[in-house]
Amino acid sequence: MTRDPIQEAHRQWVAHGWTDAADGMAMVTSVVRAQQLLMERIDAVLRPRGLTFARYEVLRLLSFTRAGALPMSRLGSLLQVHPTSVTSAVTRLVTQGYVERVRGDDRRVVLAVLTDPGRRAVEEATRALNADVFESPGLPGPAVRDLTERLTDLRTGLGDPR
């Protein structure tokens, strides 16, 4: 029988005298591995649609606004990513015809504006993600809610705003 590699790493941590860090190492490694597995599932849904999760998040966020538009700087703060990452994602979405860059009334502000093809793409991608990932994330409903609460506590403890 194959042993869980994270449990084995935990055992090794203890055996090497790092007992105080063993549980934390196992938790961090488990979160990172779970993130990798979830991203594999997400990528399998989005890649055939020409999207990454970062680009999907931009489209979804824009679609939630009344005007389908947000300043580039606001996108970065809402998505909690570096401005360079937002610029890169929006540049790709512009190339795909899903987003346009438009100068706002204040000419210093650049808006990312969702196009009709972008709106159709994000709605179709959301239906697929809901069906293939979000409705069955790997745990039953009550456990999903419990884990989400615990991860919220973790994020808050690491400095994320509540």
Phi and psi in radians as a Rosetta constraint file:
Dihedral C 1 N 2 CA 2 C 2 CIRCULARHARMONIC -1.361 0.35
Dihedral N 2 CA 2 C 2 N 3 CIRCULARHARMONIC 2.309 0.35
Dihedral C 2 N 3 CA 3 C 3 CIRCULARHARMONIC -1.504 0.35
Dihedral N 3 CA 3 C 3 N 4 CIRCULARHARMONIC 2.503 0.35
Dihedral C 3 N 4 CA 4 C 4 CIRCULARHARMONIC -1.039 0.35
Dihedral N 4 CA 4 C 4 N 5 CIRCULARHARMONIC 2.129 0.35
Dihedral C 4 N 5 CA 5 C 5 CIRCULARHARMONIC -1.072 0.35
Dihedral N 5 CA 5 C 5 N 6 CIRCULARHARMONIC -0.517 0.35
Dihedral C 5 N 6 CA 6 C 6 CIRCULARHARMONIC -1.291 0.35
Dihedral N 6 CA 6 C 6 N 7 CIRCULARHARMONIC -0.676 0.35
Dihedral C 6 N 7 CA 7 C 7 CIRCULARHARMONIC -1.108 0.35
Dihedral N 7 CA 7 C 7 N 8 CIRCULARHARMONIC -0.687 0.35
Dihedral C 7 N 8 CA 8 C 8 CIRCULARHARMONIC -1.131 0.35
Dihedral N 8 CA 8 C 8 N 9 CIRCULARHARMONIC -0.737 0.35
Dihedral C 8 N 9 CA 9 C 9 CIRCULARHARMONIC -1.075 0.35
Dihedral N 9 CA 9 C 9 N 10 CIRCULARHARMONIC -0.722 0.35
Dihedral C 9 N 10 CA 10 C 10 CIRCULARHARMONIC -1.029 0.35
Dihedral N 10 CA 10 C 10 N 11 CIRCULARHARMONIC -0.805 0.35
Dihedral C 10 N 11 CA 11 C 11 CIRCULARHARMONIC -1.036 0.35
Dihedral N 11 CA 11 C 11 N 12 CIRCULARHARMONIC -0.755 0.35
Dihedral C 11 N 12 CA 12 C 12 CIRCULARHARMONIC -1.136 0.35
Dihedral N 12 CA 12 C 12 N 13 CIRCULARHARMONIC -0.695 0.35
Dihedral C 12 N 13 CA 13 C 13 CIRCULARHARMONIC -1.019 0.35
Dihedral N 13 CA 13 C 13 N 14 CIRCULARHARMONIC -0.832 0.35
Dihedral C 13 N 14 CA 14 C 14 CIRCULARHARMONIC -1.109 0.35
Dihedral N 14 CA 14 C 14 N 15 CIRCULARHARMONIC -0.796 0.35
Dihedral C 14 N 15 CA 15 C 15 CIRCULARHARMONIC -1.069 0.35
Dihedral N 15 CA 15 C 15 N 16 CIRCULARHARMONIC -0.517 0.35
Dihedral C 15 N 16 CA 16 C 16 CIRCULARHARMONIC -1.579 0.35
Dihedral N 16 CA 16 C 16 N 17 CIRCULARHARMONIC 0.101 0.35
Dihedral C 16 N 17 CA 17 C 17 CIRCULARHARMONIC 1.539 0.35
Dihedral N 17 CA 17 C 17 N 18 CIRCULARHARMONIC 0.222 0.35
Dihedral C 17 N 18 CA 18 C 18 CIRCULARHARMONIC -1.784 0.35
Dihedral N 18 CA 18 C 18 N 19 CIRCULARHARMONIC 0.683 0.35
Dihedral C 18 N 19 CA 19 C 19 CIRCULARHARMONIC -0.963 0.35
Dihedral N 19 CA 19 C 19 N 20 CIRCULARHARMONIC -0.715 0.35
Dihedral C 19 N 20 CA 20 C 20 CIRCULARHARMONIC -1.108 0.35
Dihedral N 20 CA 20 C 20 N 21 CIRCULARHARMONIC -0.430 0.35
Dihedral C 20 N 21 CA 21 C 21 CIRCULARHARMONIC -1.762 0.35
Dihedral N 21 CA 21 C 21 N 22 CIRCULARHARMONIC -0.168 0.35
Dihedral C 21 N 22 CA 22 C 22 CIRCULARHARMONIC -1.075 0.35
Dihedral N 22 CA 22 C 22 N 23 CIRCULARHARMONIC -0.796 0.35
Dihedral C 22 N 23 CA 23 C 23 CIRCULARHARMONIC -1.142 0.35
Dihedral N 23 CA 23 C 23 N 24 CIRCULARHARMONIC -0.728 0.35
Dihedral C 23 N 24 CA 24 C 24 CIRCULARHARMONIC -1.121 0.35
Dihedral N 24 CA 24 C 24 N 25 CIRCULARHARMONIC -0.732 0.35
Dihedral C 24 N 25 CA 25 C 25 CIRCULARHARMONIC -1.048 0.35
Dihedral N 25 CA 25 C 25 N 26 CIRCULARHARMONIC -0.769 0.35
Dihedral C 25 N 26 CA 26 C 26 CIRCULARHARMONIC -1.139 0.35
Dihedral N 26 CA 26 C 26 N 27 CIRCULARHARMONIC -0.685 0.35
Dihedral C 26 N 27 CA 27 C 27 CIRCULARHARMONIC -1.141 0.35
Dihedral N 27 CA 27 C 27 N 28 CIRCULARHARMONIC -0.851 0.35
Dihedral C 27 N 28 CA 28 C 28 CIRCULARHARMONIC -1.083 0.35
Dihedral N 28 CA 28 C 28 N 29 CIRCULARHARMONIC -0.809 0.35
Dihedral C 28 N 29 CA 29 C 29 CIRCULARHARMONIC -1.098 0.35
Dihedral N 29 CA 29 C 29 N 30 CIRCULARHARMONIC -0.670 0.35
Dihedral C 29 N 30 CA 30 C 30 CIRCULARHARMONIC -1.130 0.35
Dihedral N 30 CA 30 C 30 N 31 CIRCULARHARMONIC -0.743 0.35
Dihedral C 30 N 31 CA 31 C 31 CIRCULARHARMONIC -1.120 0.35
Dihedral N 31 CA 31 C 31 N 32 CIRCULARHARMONIC -0.786 0.35
Dihedral C 31 N 32 CA 32 C 32 CIRCULARHARMONIC -1.090 0.35
Dihedral N 32 CA 32 C 32 N 33 CIRCULARHARMONIC -0.765 0.35
Dihedral C 32 N 33 CA 33 C 33 CIRCULARHARMONIC -1.150 0.35
Dihedral N 33 CA 33 C 33 N 34 CIRCULARHARMONIC -0.717 0.35
Dihedral C 33 N 34 CA 34 C 34 CIRCULARHARMONIC -1.082 0.35
Dihedral N 34 CA 34 C 34 N 35 CIRCULARHARMONIC -0.696 0.35
Dihedral C 34 N 35 CA 35 C 35 CIRCULARHARMONIC -1.089 0.35
Dihedral N 35 CA 35 C 35 N 36 CIRCULARHARMONIC -0.740 0.35
Dihedral C 35 N 36 CA 36 C 36 CIRCULARHARMONIC -1.053 0.35
Dihedral N 36 CA 36 C 36 N 37 CIRCULARHARMONIC -0.786 0.35
Dihedral C 36 N 37 CA 37 C 37 CIRCULARHARMONIC -1.141 0.35
Dihedral N 37 CA 37 C 37 N 38 CIRCULARHARMONIC -0.725 0.35
Dihedral C 37 N 38 CA 38 C 38 CIRCULARHARMONIC -1.150 0.35
Dihedral N 38 CA 38 C 38 N 39 CIRCULARHARMONIC -0.708 0.35
Dihedral C 38 N 39 CA 39 C 39 CIRCULARHARMONIC -1.133 0.35
Dihedral N 39 CA 39 C 39 N 40 CIRCULARHARMONIC -0.582 0.35
Dihedral C 39 N 40 CA 40 C 40 CIRCULARHARMONIC -1.065 0.35
Dihedral N 40 CA 40 C 40 N 41 CIRCULARHARMONIC -0.755 0.35
Dihedral C 40 N 41 CA 41 C 41 CIRCULARHARMONIC -1.158 0.35
Dihedral N 41 CA 41 C 41 N 42 CIRCULARHARMONIC -0.763 0.35
Dihedral C 41 N 42 CA 42 C 42 CIRCULARHARMONIC -1.102 0.35
Dihedral N 42 CA 42 C 42 N 43 CIRCULARHARMONIC -0.814 0.35
Dihedral C 42 N 43 CA 43 C 43 CIRCULARHARMONIC -1.050 0.35
Dihedral N 43 CA 43 C 43 N 44 CIRCULARHARMONIC -0.662 0.35
Dihedral C 43 N 44 CA 44 C 44 CIRCULARHARMONIC -1.088 0.35
Dihedral N 44 CA 44 C 44 N 45 CIRCULARHARMONIC -0.524 0.35
Dihedral C 44 N 45 CA 45 C 45 CIRCULARHARMONIC -1.443 0.35
Dihedral N 45 CA 45 C 45 N 46 CIRCULARHARMONIC -0.753 0.35
Dihedral C 45 N 46 CA 46 C 46 CIRCULARHARMONIC -1.485 0.35
Dihedral N 46 CA 46 C 46 N 47 CIRCULARHARMONIC -0.601 0.35
Dihedral C 46 N 47 CA 47 C 47 CIRCULARHARMONIC -0.963 0.35
Dihedral N 47 CA 47 C 47 N 48 CIRCULARHARMONIC -0.807 0.35
Dihedral C 47 N 48 CA 48 C 48 CIRCULARHARMONIC -1.108 0.35
Dihedral N 48 CA 48 C 48 N 49 CIRCULARHARMONIC -0.284 0.35
Dihedral C 48 N 49 CA 49 C 49 CIRCULARHARMONIC -1.694 0.35
Dihedral N 49 CA 49 C 49 N 50 CIRCULARHARMONIC 0.121 0.35
Dihedral C 49 N 50 CA 50 C 50 CIRCULARHARMONIC 1.252 0.35
Dihedral N 50 CA 50 C 50 N 51 CIRCULARHARMONIC 0.428 0.35
Dihedral C 50 N 51 CA 51 C 51 CIRCULARHARMONIC -2.135 0.35
Dihedral N 51 CA 51 C 51 N 52 CIRCULARHARMONIC 2.666 0.35
Dihedral C 51 N 52 CA 52 C 52 CIRCULARHARMONIC -1.853 0.35
Dihedral N 52 CA 52 C 52 N 53 CIRCULARHARMONIC 2.941 0.35
Dihedral C 52 N 53 CA 53 C 53 CIRCULARHARMONIC -1.118 0.35
Dihedral N 53 CA 53 C 53 N 54 CIRCULARHARMONIC -0.650 0.35
Dihedral C 53 N 54 CA 54 C 54 CIRCULARHARMONIC -1.075 0.35
Dihedral N 54 CA 54 C 54 N 55 CIRCULARHARMONIC -0.776 0.35
Dihedral C 54 N 55 CA 55 C 55 CIRCULARHARMONIC -1.202 0.35
Dihedral N 55 CA 55 C 55 N 56 CIRCULARHARMONIC -0.662 0.35
Dihedral C 55 N 56 CA 56 C 56 CIRCULARHARMONIC -1.044 0.35
Dihedral N 56 CA 56 C 56 N 57 CIRCULARHARMONIC -0.787 0.35
Dihedral C 56 N 57 CA 57 C 57 CIRCULARHARMONIC -1.050 0.35
Dihedral N 57 CA 57 C 57 N 58 CIRCULARHARMONIC -0.693 0.35
Dihedral C 57 N 58 CA 58 C 58 CIRCULARHARMONIC -1.085 0.35
Dihedral N 58 CA 58 C 58 N 59 CIRCULARHARMONIC -0.855 0.35
Dihedral C 58 N 59 CA 59 C 59 CIRCULARHARMONIC -1.053 0.35
Dihedral N 59 CA 59 C 59 N 60 CIRCULARHARMONIC -0.792 0.35
Dihedral C 59 N 60 CA 60 C 60 CIRCULARHARMONIC -1.095 0.35
Dihedral N 60 CA 60 C 60 N 61 CIRCULARHARMONIC -0.758 0.35
Dihedral C 60 N 61 CA 61 C 61 CIRCULARHARMONIC -1.102 0.35
Dihedral N 61 CA 61 C 61 N 62 CIRCULARHARMONIC -0.786 0.35
Dihedral C 61 N 62 CA 62 C 62 CIRCULARHARMONIC -1.076 0.35
Dihedral N 62 CA 62 C 62 N 63 CIRCULARHARMONIC -0.677 0.35
Dihedral C 62 N 63 CA 63 C 63 CIRCULARHARMONIC -1.190 0.35
Dihedral N 63 CA 63 C 63 N 64 CIRCULARHARMONIC -0.388 0.35
Dihedral C 63 N 64 CA 64 C 64 CIRCULARHARMONIC -1.371 0.35
Dihedral N 64 CA 64 C 64 N 65 CIRCULARHARMONIC -0.241 0.35
Dihedral C 64 N 65 CA 65 C 65 CIRCULARHARMONIC -1.517 0.35
Dihedral N 65 CA 65 C 65 N 66 CIRCULARHARMONIC 2.663 0.35
Dihedral C 65 N 66 CA 66 C 66 CIRCULARHARMONIC -1.032 0.35
Dihedral N 66 CA 66 C 66 N 67 CIRCULARHARMONIC -0.782 0.35
Dihedral C 66 N 67 CA 67 C 67 CIRCULARHARMONIC -1.549 0.35
Dihedral N 67 CA 67 C 67 N 68 CIRCULARHARMONIC -0.130 0.35
Dihedral C 67 N 68 CA 68 C 68 CIRCULARHARMONIC 1.189 0.35
Dihedral N 68 CA 68 C 68 N 69 CIRCULARHARMONIC 0.485 0.35
Dihedral C 68 N 69 CA 69 C 69 CIRCULARHARMONIC -2.554 0.35
Dihedral N 69 CA 69 C 69 N 70 CIRCULARHARMONIC 2.547 0.35
Dihedral C 69 N 70 CA 70 C 70 CIRCULARHARMONIC -2.578 0.35
Dihedral N 70 CA 70 C 70 N 71 CIRCULARHARMONIC 2.604 0.35
Dihedral C 70 N 71 CA 71 C 71 CIRCULARHARMONIC -1.083 0.35
Dihedral N 71 CA 71 C 71 N 72 CIRCULARHARMONIC 2.527 0.35
Dihedral C 71 N 72 CA 72 C 72 CIRCULARHARMONIC -0.980 0.35
Dihedral N 72 CA 72 C 72 N 73 CIRCULARHARMONIC -0.701 0.35
Dihedral C 72 N 73 CA 73 C 73 CIRCULARHARMONIC -1.135 0.35
Dihedral N 73 CA 73 C 73 N 74 CIRCULARHARMONIC -0.619 0.35
Dihedral C 73 N 74 CA 74 C 74 CIRCULARHARMONIC -1.216 0.35
Dihedral N 74 CA 74 C 74 N 75 CIRCULARHARMONIC -0.658 0.35
Dihedral C 74 N 75 CA 75 C 75 CIRCULARHARMONIC -0.987 0.35
Dihedral N 75 CA 75 C 75 N 76 CIRCULARHARMONIC -0.812 0.35
Dihedral C 75 N 76 CA 76 C 76 CIRCULARHARMONIC -1.071 0.35
Dihedral N 76 CA 76 C 76 N 77 CIRCULARHARMONIC -0.748 0.35
Dihedral C 76 N 77 CA 77 C 77 CIRCULARHARMONIC -1.233 0.35
Dihedral N 77 CA 77 C 77 N 78 CIRCULARHARMONIC -0.659 0.35
Dihedral C 77 N 78 CA 78 C 78 CIRCULARHARMONIC -1.200 0.35
Dihedral N 78 CA 78 C 78 N 79 CIRCULARHARMONIC -0.630 0.35
Dihedral C 78 N 79 CA 79 C 79 CIRCULARHARMONIC -1.513 0.35
Dihedral N 79 CA 79 C 79 N 80 CIRCULARHARMONIC -0.135 0.35
Dihedral C 79 N 80 CA 80 C 80 CIRCULARHARMONIC 1.000 0.35
Dihedral N 80 CA 80 C 80 N 81 CIRCULARHARMONIC 0.835 0.35
Dihedral C 80 N 81 CA 81 C 81 CIRCULARHARMONIC -2.287 0.35
Dihedral N 81 CA 81 C 81 N 82 CIRCULARHARMONIC 2.832 0.35
Dihedral C 81 N 82 CA 82 C 82 CIRCULARHARMONIC -1.154 0.35
Dihedral N 82 CA 82 C 82 N 83 CIRCULARHARMONIC 2.532 0.35
Dihedral C 82 N 83 CA 83 C 83 CIRCULARHARMONIC -0.932 0.35
Dihedral N 83 CA 83 C 83 N 84 CIRCULARHARMONIC -0.593 0.35
Dihedral C 83 N 84 CA 84 C 84 CIRCULARHARMONIC -1.084 0.35
Dihedral N 84 CA 84 C 84 N 85 CIRCULARHARMONIC -0.659 0.35
Dihedral C 84 N 85 CA 85 C 85 CIRCULARHARMONIC -1.162 0.35
Dihedral N 85 CA 85 C 85 N 86 CIRCULARHARMONIC -0.703 0.35
Dihedral C 85 N 86 CA 86 C 86 CIRCULARHARMONIC -1.122 0.35
Dihedral N 86 CA 86 C 86 N 87 CIRCULARHARMONIC -0.805 0.35
Dihedral C 86 N 87 CA 87 C 87 CIRCULARHARMONIC -1.020 0.35
Dihedral N 87 CA 87 C 87 N 88 CIRCULARHARMONIC -0.769 0.35
Dihedral C 87 N 88 CA 88 C 88 CIRCULARHARMONIC -1.101 0.35
Dihedral N 88 CA 88 C 88 N 89 CIRCULARHARMONIC -0.821 0.35
Dihedral C 88 N 89 CA 89 C 89 CIRCULARHARMONIC -1.095 0.35
Dihedral N 89 CA 89 C 89 N 90 CIRCULARHARMONIC -0.784 0.35
Dihedral C 89 N 90 CA 90 C 90 CIRCULARHARMONIC -1.153 0.35
Dihedral N 90 CA 90 C 90 N 91 CIRCULARHARMONIC -0.676 0.35
Dihedral C 90 N 91 CA 91 C 91 CIRCULARHARMONIC -1.026 0.35
Dihedral N 91 CA 91 C 91 N 92 CIRCULARHARMONIC -0.769 0.35
Dihedral C 91 N 92 CA 92 C 92 CIRCULARHARMONIC -1.126 0.35
Dihedral N 92 CA 92 C 92 N 93 CIRCULARHARMONIC -0.720 0.35
Dihedral C 92 N 93 CA 93 C 93 CIRCULARHARMONIC -1.168 0.35
Dihedral N 93 CA 93 C 93 N 94 CIRCULARHARMONIC -0.595 0.35
Dihedral C 93 N 94 CA 94 C 94 CIRCULARHARMONIC -1.121 0.35
Dihedral N 94 CA 94 C 94 N 95 CIRCULARHARMONIC -0.802 0.35
Dihedral C 94 N 95 CA 95 C 95 CIRCULARHARMONIC -1.019 0.35
Dihedral N 95 CA 95 C 95 N 96 CIRCULARHARMONIC -0.645 0.35
Dihedral C 95 N 96 CA 96 C 96 CIRCULARHARMONIC -1.364 0.35
Dihedral N 96 CA 96 C 96 N 97 CIRCULARHARMONIC -0.181 0.35
Dihedral C 96 N 97 CA 97 C 97 CIRCULARHARMONIC 1.446 0.35
Dihedral N 97 CA 97 C 97 N 98 CIRCULARHARMONIC 0.255 0.35
Dihedral C 97 N 98 CA 98 C 98 CIRCULARHARMONIC -1.614 0.35
Dihedral N 98 CA 98 C 98 N 99 CIRCULARHARMONIC -0.357 0.35
Dihedral C 98 N 99 CA 99 C 99 CIRCULARHARMONIC -2.460 0.35
Dihedral N 99 CA 99 C 99 N 100 CIRCULARHARMONIC 2.601 0.35
Dihedral C 99 N 100 CA 100 C 100 CIRCULARHARMONIC -2.089 0.35
Dihedral N 100 CA 100 C 100 N 101 CIRCULARHARMONIC 2.596 0.35
Dihedral C 100 N 101 CA 101 C 101 CIRCULARHARMONIC -1.692 0.35
Dihedral N 101 CA 101 C 101 N 102 CIRCULARHARMONIC 2.257 0.35
Dihedral C 101 N 102 CA 102 C 102 CIRCULARHARMONIC -2.346 0.35
Dihedral N 102 CA 102 C 102 N 103 CIRCULARHARMONIC 2.392 0.35
Dihedral C 102 N 103 CA 103 C 103 CIRCULARHARMONIC -1.285 0.35
Dihedral N 103 CA 103 C 103 N 104 CIRCULARHARMONIC 2.361 0.35
Dihedral C 103 N 104 CA 104 C 104 CIRCULARHARMONIC -1.364 0.35
Dihedral N 104 CA 104 C 104 N 105 CIRCULARHARMONIC -3.127 0.35
Dihedral C 104 N 105 CA 105 C 105 CIRCULARHARMONIC -0.992 0.35
Dihedral N 105 CA 105 C 105 N 106 CIRCULARHARMONIC -0.706 0.35
Dihedral C 105 N 106 CA 106 C 106 CIRCULARHARMONIC -1.461 0.35
Dihedral N 106 CA 106 C 106 N 107 CIRCULARHARMONIC 1.850 0.35
Dihedral C 106 N 107 CA 107 C 107 CIRCULARHARMONIC -0.971 0.35
Dihedral N 107 CA 107 C 107 N 108 CIRCULARHARMONIC -0.270 0.35
Dihedral C 107 N 108 CA 108 C 108 CIRCULARHARMONIC -1.364 0.35
Dihedral N 108 CA 108 C 108 N 109 CIRCULARHARMONIC -0.319 0.35
Dihedral C 108 N 109 CA 109 C 109 CIRCULARHARMONIC -1.646 0.35
Dihedral N 109 CA 109 C 109 N 110 CIRCULARHARMONIC 2.244 0.35
Dihedral C 109 N 110 CA 110 C 110 CIRCULARHARMONIC -1.851 0.35
Dihedral N 110 CA 110 C 110 N 111 CIRCULARHARMONIC 2.196 0.35
Dihedral C 110 N 111 CA 111 C 111 CIRCULARHARMONIC -1.732 0.35
Dihedral N 111 CA 111 C 111 N 112 CIRCULARHARMONIC 2.506 0.35
Dihedral C 111 N 112 CA 112 C 112 CIRCULARHARMONIC -1.684 0.35
Dihedral N 112 CA 112 C 112 N 113 CIRCULARHARMONIC 2.150 0.35
Dihedral C 112 N 113 CA 113 C 113 CIRCULARHARMONIC -2.093 0.35
Dihedral N 113 CA 113 C 113 N 114 CIRCULARHARMONIC 2.207 0.35
Dihedral C 113 N 114 CA 114 C 114 CIRCULARHARMONIC -1.254 0.35
Dihedral N 114 CA 114 C 114 N 115 CIRCULARHARMONIC 2.317 0.35
Dihedral C 114 N 115 CA 115 C 115 CIRCULARHARMONIC -1.640 0.35
Dihedral N 115 CA 115 C 115 N 116 CIRCULARHARMONIC 2.953 0.35
Dihedral C 115 N 116 CA 116 C 116 CIRCULARHARMONIC -1.051 0.35
Dihedral N 116 CA 116 C 116 N 117 CIRCULARHARMONIC -0.778 0.35
Dihedral C 116 N 117 CA 117 C 117 CIRCULARHARMONIC -1.073 0.35
Dihedral N 117 CA 117 C 117 N 118 CIRCULARHARMONIC -0.611 0.35
Dihedral C 117 N 118 CA 118 C 118 CIRCULARHARMONIC -1.130 0.35
Dihedral N 118 CA 118 C 118 N 119 CIRCULARHARMONIC -0.709 0.35
Dihedral C 118 N 119 CA 119 C 119 CIRCULARHARMONIC -1.118 0.35
Dihedral N 119 CA 119 C 119 N 120 CIRCULARHARMONIC -0.744 0.35
Dihedral C 119 N 120 CA 120 C 120 CIRCULARHARMONIC -1.124 0.35
Dihedral N 120 CA 120 C 120 N 121 CIRCULARHARMONIC -0.730 0.35
Dihedral C 120 N 121 CA 121 C 121 CIRCULARHARMONIC -1.101 0.35
Dihedral N 121 CA 121 C 121 N 122 CIRCULARHARMONIC -0.767 0.35
Dihedral C 121 N 122 CA 122 C 122 CIRCULARHARMONIC -1.234 0.35
Dihedral N 122 CA 122 C 122 N 123 CIRCULARHARMONIC -0.595 0.35
Dihedral C 122 N 123 CA 123 C 123 CIRCULARHARMONIC -1.168 0.35
Dihedral N 123 CA 123 C 123 N 124 CIRCULARHARMONIC -0.734 0.35
Dihedral C 123 N 124 CA 124 C 124 CIRCULARHARMONIC -1.176 0.35
Dihedral N 124 CA 124 C 124 N 125 CIRCULARHARMONIC -0.742 0.35
Dihedral C 124 N 125 CA 125 C 125 CIRCULARHARMONIC -1.121 0.35
Dihedral N 125 CA 125 C 125 N 126 CIRCULARHARMONIC -0.655 0.35
Dihedral C 125 N 126 CA 126 C 126 CIRCULARHARMONIC -1.158 0.35
Dihedral N 126 CA 126 C 126 N 127 CIRCULARHARMONIC -0.737 0.35
Dihedral C 126 N 127 CA 127 C 127 CIRCULARHARMONIC -1.015 0.35
Dihedral N 127 CA 127 C 127 N 128 CIRCULARHARMONIC -0.771 0.35
Dihedral C 127 N 128 CA 128 C 128 CIRCULARHARMONIC -1.191 0.35
Dihedral N 128 CA 128 C 128 N 129 CIRCULARHARMONIC -0.757 0.35
Dihedral C 128 N 129 CA 129 C 129 CIRCULARHARMONIC -1.111 0.35
Dihedral N 129 CA 129 C 129 N 130 CIRCULARHARMONIC -0.738 0.35
Dihedral C 129 N 130 CA 130 C 130 CIRCULARHARMONIC -1.010 0.35
Dihedral N 130 CA 130 C 130 N 131 CIRCULARHARMONIC -0.847 0.35
Dihedral C 130 N 131 CA 131 C 131 CIRCULARHARMONIC -1.207 0.35
Dihedral N 131 CA 131 C 131 N 132 CIRCULARHARMONIC -0.715 0.35
Dihedral C 131 N 132 CA 132 C 132 CIRCULARHARMONIC -1.703 0.35
Dihedral N 132 CA 132 C 132 N 133 CIRCULARHARMONIC -0.284 0.35
Dihedral C 132 N 133 CA 133 C 133 CIRCULARHARMONIC -2.283 0.35
Dihedral N 133 CA 133 C 133 N 134 CIRCULARHARMONIC -1.055 0.35
Dihedral C 133 N 134 CA 134 C 134 CIRCULARHARMONIC -1.223 0.35
Dihedral N 134 CA 134 C 134 N 135 CIRCULARHARMONIC -0.578 0.35
Dihedral C 134 N 135 CA 135 C 135 CIRCULARHARMONIC -1.311 0.35
Dihedral N 135 CA 135 C 135 N 136 CIRCULARHARMONIC -0.388 0.35
Dihedral C 135 N 136 CA 136 C 136 CIRCULARHARMONIC -2.384 0.35
Dihedral N 136 CA 136 C 136 N 137 CIRCULARHARMONIC 1.269 0.35
Dihedral C 136 N 137 CA 137 C 137 CIRCULARHARMONIC -1.359 0.35
Dihedral N 137 CA 137 C 137 N 138 CIRCULARHARMONIC -0.031 0.35
Dihedral C 137 N 138 CA 138 C 138 CIRCULARHARMONIC 2.025 0.35
Dihedral N 138 CA 138 C 138 N 139 CIRCULARHARMONIC -0.068 0.35
Dihedral C 138 N 139 CA 139 C 139 CIRCULARHARMONIC -2.396 0.35
Dihedral N 139 CA 139 C 139 N 140 CIRCULARHARMONIC 2.701 0.35
Dihedral C 139 N 140 CA 140 C 140 CIRCULARHARMONIC -1.228 0.35
Dihedral N 140 CA 140 C 140 N 141 CIRCULARHARMONIC 2.760 0.35
Dihedral C 140 N 141 CA 141 C 141 CIRCULARHARMONIC -0.756 0.35
Dihedral N 141 CA 141 C 141 N 142 CIRCULARHARMONIC -0.972 0.35
Dihedral C 141 N 142 CA 142 C 142 CIRCULARHARMONIC -1.049 0.35
Dihedral N 142 CA 142 C 142 N 143 CIRCULARHARMONIC -0.656 0.35
Dihedral C 142 N 143 CA 143 C 143 CIRCULARHARMONIC -1.203 0.35
Dihedral N 143 CA 143 C 143 N 144 CIRCULARHARMONIC -0.595 0.35
Dihedral C 143 N 144 CA 144 C 144 CIRCULARHARMONIC -1.091 0.35
Dihedral N 144 CA 144 C 144 N 145 CIRCULARHARMONIC -0.834 0.35
Dihedral C 144 N 145 CA 145 C 145 CIRCULARHARMONIC -1.105 0.35
Dihedral N 145 CA 145 C 145 N 146 CIRCULARHARMONIC -0.727 0.35
Dihedral C 145 N 146 CA 146 C 146 CIRCULARHARMONIC -1.106 0.35
Dihedral N 146 CA 146 C 146 N 147 CIRCULARHARMONIC -0.808 0.35
Dihedral C 146 N 147 CA 147 C 147 CIRCULARHARMONIC -1.104 0.35
Dihedral N 147 CA 147 C 147 N 148 CIRCULARHARMONIC -0.720 0.35
Dihedral C 147 N 148 CA 148 C 148 CIRCULARHARMONIC -1.042 0.35
Dihedral N 148 CA 148 C 148 N 149 CIRCULARHARMONIC -0.741 0.35
Dihedral C 148 N 149 CA 149 C 149 CIRCULARHARMONIC -1.103 0.35
Dihedral N 149 CA 149 C 149 N 150 CIRCULARHARMONIC -0.756 0.35
Dihedral C 149 N 150 CA 150 C 150 CIRCULARHARMONIC -1.148 0.35
Dihedral N 150 CA 150 C 150 N 151 CIRCULARHARMONIC -0.694 0.35
Dihedral C 150 N 151 CA 151 C 151 CIRCULARHARMONIC -1.193 0.35
Dihedral N 151 CA 151 C 151 N 152 CIRCULARHARMONIC -0.580 0.35
Dihedral C 151 N 152 CA 152 C 152 CIRCULARHARMONIC -1.099 0.35
Dihedral N 152 CA 152 C 152 N 153 CIRCULARHARMONIC -0.770 0.35
Dihedral C 152 N 153 CA 153 C 153 CIRCULARHARMONIC -1.055 0.35
Dihedral N 153 CA 153 C 153 N 154 CIRCULARHARMONIC -0.740 0.35
Dihedral C 153 N 154 CA 154 C 154 CIRCULARHARMONIC -1.082 0.35
Dihedral N 154 CA 154 C 154 N 155 CIRCULARHARMONIC -0.882 0.35
Dihedral C 154 N 155 CA 155 C 155 CIRCULARHARMONIC -1.011 0.35
Dihedral N 155 CA 155 C 155 N 156 CIRCULARHARMONIC -0.759 0.35
Dihedral C 155 N 156 CA 156 C 156 CIRCULARHARMONIC -1.089 0.35
Dihedral N 156 CA 156 C 156 N 157 CIRCULARHARMONIC -0.774 0.35
Dihedral C 156 N 157 CA 157 C 157 CIRCULARHARMONIC -1.084 0.35
Dihedral N 157 CA 157 C 157 N 158 CIRCULARHARMONIC -0.439 0.35
Dihedral C 157 N 158 CA 158 C 158 CIRCULARHARMONIC -1.633 0.35
Dihedral N 158 CA 158 C 158 N 159 CIRCULARHARMONIC 0.054 0.35
Dihedral C 158 N 159 CA 159 C 159 CIRCULARHARMONIC 1.920 0.35
Dihedral N 159 CA 159 C 159 N 160 CIRCULARHARMONIC -0.042 0.35
Dihedral C 159 N 160 CA 160 C 160 CIRCULARHARMONIC -1.199 0.35
Dihedral N 160 CA 160 C 160 N 161 CIRCULARHARMONIC 2.505 0.35
Dihedral C 160 N 161 CA 161 C 161 CIRCULARHARMONIC -1.193 0.35
Dihedral N 161 CA 161 C 161 N 162 CIRCULARHARMONIC 2.602 0.35
